[in-house]
Amino acid sequence: MVTDASIEPSGPRRPGEAALASLGYAHPEYASSDASPHAFPDGGTWRTEIPSVEGPEALTTVLKEAEALDVPVHRVSQGSGAWMLTDTEIAEMVGACAEHGAELCLFTGPRGTWDTGAGTRTPSGGAGLRARGHDALAGCVEDALRATELGVRCLLVADEGVLLTLHRLRTRGVLPADTTFKVSALIGPVNPVSFAVFERLGADSINVPSDLSLEHLTEIRRVSRAPMDFYLEAPDDLGGYVRMYDAAELIRRGAPIYLKFGLSKAPGIYPYGAHLRDLTLDTARERVRRGRLALDLLARMGADTGMSPLGSRLPGPLDRFPEENGSTPEGN
C-alpha cells in the first residue's frame, strides 16, 4: 500500500520528511538565501577528513579500514605535532597518503598546553594552545620547515602569530607555495568577522566549533569563502557533540566544507606514543566507521552528491591582508 509517508521526494530530503508531512508537520521549504554560494575550485562542495591519525601505523589502519568500508578520505590530520614524529615516520606517512590520494596535515608545535605555563590548567584555560613566547614560535617555524622539506604540504596551527608568520614565509618562497595552513578547532572562530580575519592572516581552511548553529554558518558564508572544517562528531574536550543529522545542512550552508569524523567518549591521545598504541588504533578504526555512518545517512537523504574528487586539496583564491612594508619589525 502506498501512503504519504512512503512517497520519496525527487531531490534531497530532510529526515522523516514525508512521515511528518503526512501528520501535518511539514518542514518549511529551503530558503535560497541561507545556502552557501561557494565551492572548492574543483566544483565540489564537501570533502572528508579523519583526524587524530598520529603516526604511520594509525595511518595504515585508517587507510585499510577506509578501503574495507568504502569511505573516501580527502585528508588525514595529526594532533600531536610534527616534532613527535621521526623523519622516517613522516616520509612514510607522506608516501602512503600520496598513494591513496589523501592530504596529510601535521600539527606544528610546541604549544601552550604542553609547556611550562600554568594558565592552561586554570578554569579559564589561559591562552590555550597558543605558542608562548619567541621560542615556542620558533619551534613551530622549525616544525614547518622540517615537515615541508619531507614533503608535507598541510600544516595545522593553533596561534594567530604562527599562522601569519608561516603565511609570510610562504609568500617569500621559504615554504613551498602550495603549502596550506589549517586552523585548529581549539582556537576556532565563532563569528563571521573573526573567521574572515583568520582567512586574511593566511588560513586555507578553518575549524569552527561544533556548537555553532546552522544560521551561524550562513552568517560566515556571507563574508568569507575560505574552506570550513567541521567536526560532525566532536571529541569530548570540544564538547562531544554528535551532529550526524545536520550533515546535509552543514554542506548546504557551509560549503566548501570538510566533514571531520571525530569521536566522542574516547580518551585523549595527545601527545601520542607507543604506550597509547591500542587505544589509538581502535579509535582510528572507529572514526572511519563513523564516516561510513555519515555517508550512509547522506545517501539516504539524497544529499551525497557534490563531493570533491579524491586528491583535491587546494582551496582556491582567498583574501589576505596586504603584505606589510619591510622585512623586519621597526627598530631591528
N, C-alpha and C positions, 0 to 999 in steps of 0.2 A: 504494500500500500504506500502510495506517495503522499507525504504530508508536507506542510510548510517547512517543518524542521529538517526535512531530508533534501530539500532543494538546494543544490550547491550554486553559489554565485559564480559568475563568469570570470571575475577577477579576484584580486586578493580580498580576503575576508577577515573579520575580527573573530576572536574566539567566541564560540557559542552563538554567533550572529543570527543564524536562521532560527534556532530554537527559541532564543529570547524574543525575536521579532514575532514569532507565532503566538507569544503570550502578551504582545503589546508593549514590549520593552525594546523597541528598535533603537539602535545607536544612531546618533546624528551622522549625517554624511561627512566625509572627509572635507576639510577646508583647504583649498589650494594655497591659501596664504600662509599656512603653517608648515608647508613642505619645503625642504631644502632645495634650492635651485642648483646646488653644486654636485660635482662628481670628481672622481680621480681622473687623471689625464687619459687613462685607458678607457674611460667611459663607464667603468664600474662605480657602484655606489657604496659597496662594502667589501671588506677583507676580514680575514680571521687572524687571531693571534693566540698562541699558547704561552702564557707567562711562567715564570719560575722554573725555567729549564736551566739547571745550574751547572751542567758540565757535559762532556761527551757521552757518558753513559745515560744520563737523563735524556739527552737529545736523541740517542738511538732508540730509547724506549718510546719517546713521543712519536718519532717517525714510523716506527714499526706499528704502533697502535693506530696511528692515523691511517696507515695503509690498510690495516685489518678492518677498520670501521668506516673507511672511505670518507675521511674528514680532510678536506683541503686545508693546508696550512700555509698562509702567506708570510707569517712572521713568527719567530720564537724569540722570547726575551728572557734575559737572565737578571737576577736581582742582587746577587752577592757582590758583583763587580769584577771588572777585567783583572784587577790586581789579585783576585783569588784563584786565578787560572794560570797554568804554565803556558809557555809559548806553544808547546806541543799540543796541549789541550785546545787552545784557541784555534790553531791551524786545523786540527781535526774537526772542530765544530764548523769552521768556515767551509771546509771541503764537503761535509755532509749536507749542509744547508744548500750549497751551490748545486749539489747533485739532485736535490729534491725541489729546487725552485723556491726555497724559503729564505727570507731575510733573517739574518742573525743580528740581534741587538744586545749589546753588553752594557751593563751599568758602569758609570765612572765613579771612582771613589778616591779617597775616603770620604765619609760624610758624618754629620753631627751625631747620629745615633750610636756611632761606634767609637768616637774619640773621647777625650778626657772631659769634655763639657758636661756639667751636671744638669743643665737646663732641660735636656730632652727627657730626663727622668722625673720632672716636676709635673704636677697636674696640668699645667698649661701646655706642656710639650716643648717649651722653649722655641728654638729655631728649627726644630725637626731635623730633616735630612740635610739641610744646607751645609755648605763647606765653610768651616770655621777657620778664618784666618788665611794668610797668604800661603802657608804650607799645604793646607787642605786643597786650596785652589790649584796649587802647583801639582799636587798628586793627581787631581782629576785631569789636568792637561797631559801629564805623563801617561796616564792610562789611555787617553785618547790617541796620543801619538803612537804608542806601542800597539794598540788594538788595530789601528788603521794600517800600520806597517805590515801587520799579519793578515790583512785582507778584510777586516771587519768594516762595514760601511753604515752601521747604525749604532748610535751611542745614546744611552739613557742618562738623563741629567736630572738633578734634584735641587738646582740652585740657579737663580737668575743670572748671577755673575759668571758662573761656569758656562751657562748657555751662551751669553753674549761673547765671552772670551773665545769659546770654541767656534762660534759663528765667524768672528773676526779672523781667526786662524784659517778658517775655510775660505773666506773671501780673498785672503792673501796667498792661497795655494799651499800653506803649511800642512793643512789637512786636505785630503782629496776633495775635489769639487762635488763629487756625488755622495759624499758623506751626509747622512741625515741625523737630525737630533730629535729625540723623543723625550717629552717632559713627563716626569714621574707622577703617578696618581697621588703621591703623598704631598705634593705641592700644587695639585691640580687647581686651576682657576674655577671660580664659582659664579662669575658674571660675565657678560659679553665683552666688557671693556678689558678686564684682566686677561681673558682669553686672547683678545687681539694684541695685547701687549706682549704676551709670550710669542705669538707669531712674529711680531716685529723685531723681537730680540734674536730671532733665528730659529725658532722651533719649526720642525717639519711635521710633527704630529704631537697632539697634546692630550694627555689623560685628563678627564674631568671626573670628579667624584660621582659614584654611582647612586648617590641620593638626589641628584638633580632631577627635576621634573621634566616631563616632555616639553612643556612650554619653555623651560629654561634653555633647552637645546635649540628651539626655534629662535629664541632671542639671540643666542650665539651666532646662529647662521645668518642673521640679518647684518652682521658686522664682519664676519670672517669666513673664509673658505678653507682654512687650514684643516687637514685631517684630524678627526677626533678619535681618541682611544677611550673605550668604554667597557668596564668590567660588567659583562652580562651576569656573572656571579662574582661578588666581591669577596676577597679574603676577610676574615673576621676583624683584622686590625684596620680595615677600611669600611667596616660596617656590616659585613656578612650579607649584603642584600642579594636576593635572587630575583632577577627581572626577566626571566625567560619569555614570559608572555608579552613583554614590551618590545621584543626583538624587532618585529616588523615596523613598529612606530619609531623605534630608535633609528632604523635605517631611513625611513621616510623623512623624518625631521632632522636627523643629524648627519646625513651624508655630506662628504665622504667620511666613512666611519670604520674603525677596526673594532669588531666584536671580540672581546677578550674572554676566554673561557677560564675564569678563575675558579676558586674552590673555597667554600666556607667550611667551618667546623674542621679545620686542618691546622696542626701546629705550624708555627713559623719555621723556616729552614734557612734563614739568612743569619750570618754568613755560612754557606754550605761547606761541609767536609764529609769525609767518609763515615764519620760517626752518625750521620743522618741519611745514609745511603738508602736503606729500605723504605723509610718514610718518603724520601724524595722520589724514588721510582714509583711507589704506589700512588702517590698524589699526581705524578706526571701522567700515568695511565688514566686516572680518573678525570683529569682536566680534558683529555682528548674525548673521553666518553661524554662529558658534559657538552662538548662541542657537537657530538653526534646528536644529542638530545635537542640542542638548539636548532640544528639544521633540519632535523625531522619536523620540528614544530613549524619552522618557516615554510617547509614544503606543504604541510597540511593546510596552512593558511593561504597557500598560493602566492607566497611572498618571497620565494627563494631565488628569484631572478635578479640580475644586476650585479652579481659577484664579479670582482676583478679576476682576470686570468691569473693563474699561478705564475710566479716570477715577477709580477708587478710590484714595484716598491717605491717609486718616486712620487712626490706629492703634487707636482705641477708648480706653476709660478705662485709665489706668495709675497705678501707685503713685508718690507723690512724697514727699520729705522735707517735714515741716511747715515752713511759712514762718517764718523767724526773726523775732524781735521787733525793731522799729525799722528804719529805712530806711538807716542809716549805721553803719559799724563803730564800736565803742566808742572813745571819745576824740576822735572827729571832730565 
